[in-house]
């Protein structure tokens, strides 16, 4: 997860084919908390949720770690995410909660987390 150079939320994952699947969300609002959700599975691909509602998806996508450590970057991306120009620096702001699961959450589970 990172931000585009014009302030849009960007979720991306490297694919087995060596490309990047990504979803570009809406622009962020200054001084406003926005619950974001991000799920991934080979069946459903990458899914972005904003305030518990599905915003976008990449569709079916296969991810591979390519024999390396898989990293989860939140608010920073040291390399490009495809065609979208992103901020290649650290996020300046606050993260209230970060939950990481070993499985894809359902839409209802994402909505519940966003609204608690």
Helices and strands as residue ranges (DSSP letters): E 2-3, E 8-14, E 20-27, E 36-41, E 45-50, E 53-57, H 107-114
